[in-house]
Amino acid sequence: MNEPVLAVRDEVPASVLEQTPVKAVEPSGEEVEIAEVVDTVAIPQALPSTGSPLPLLGLLGLLVVGTGVGLRLMPTRDAA
């Protein structure tokens, strides 16, 4: 695979890394700008609405069934 690899020199303090531009290294050893190698994707302003309320309705149904079974198993008082 001839893909560029992100490179960081070893044993460098974090303060220096924050100020140093990050470079990518081609398989040939040539350093190139990171923007040439890494694809940047624009972050959407709002997330797409891909969910549905169906799982919530299923949990609500299980809760109702569980409550019904629990009430059915409770002992009843005799009216004596």
HUQUIUR-V150323 format. One record per residue. N is the residue number from 0. OMEGA is omega as a letter, one per 20 degrees, with the letter a starting at -180 (* if undefined). Layout:
BEGIN
n=N omega=OMEGA
n=N omega=OMEGA
END
This chain:
BEGIN
n=0 omega=r
n=1 omega=r
n=2 omega=r
n=3 omega=a
n=4 omega=r
n=5 omega=a
n=6 omega=r
n=7 omega=r
n=8 omega=a
n=9 omega=r
n=10 omega=r
n=11 omega=r
n=12 omega=a
n=13 omega=a
n=14 omega=r
n=15 omega=r
n=16 omega=r
n=17 omega=a
n=18 omega=a
n=19 omega=r
n=20 omega=a
n=21 omega=r
n=22 omega=r
n=23 omega=a
n=24 omega=r
n=25 omega=r
n=26 omega=r
n=27 omega=r
n=28 omega=a
n=29 omega=r
n=30 omega=r
n=31 omega=r
n=32 omega=a
n=33 omega=a
n=34 omega=r
n=35 omega=a
n=36 omega=a
n=37 omega=r
n=38 omega=r
n=39 omega=a
n=40 omega=r
n=41 omega=r
n=42 omega=a
n=43 omega=a
n=44 omega=a
n=45 omega=r
n=46 omega=r
n=47 omega=a
n=48 omega=a
n=49 omega=a
n=50 omega=r
n=51 omega=r
n=52 omega=a
n=53 omega=r
n=54 omega=r
n=55 omega=r
n=56 omega=r
n=57 omega=r
n=58 omega=r
n=59 omega=r
n=60 omega=r
n=61 omega=r
n=62 omega=r
n=63 omega=r
n=64 omega=r
n=65 omega=r
n=66 omega=r
n=67 omega=r
n=68 omega=r
n=69 omega=r
n=70 omega=a
n=71 omega=a
n=72 omega=r
n=73 omega=r
n=74 omega=r
n=75 omega=r
n=76 omega=r
n=77 omega=r
n=78 omega=a
n=79 omega=*
END
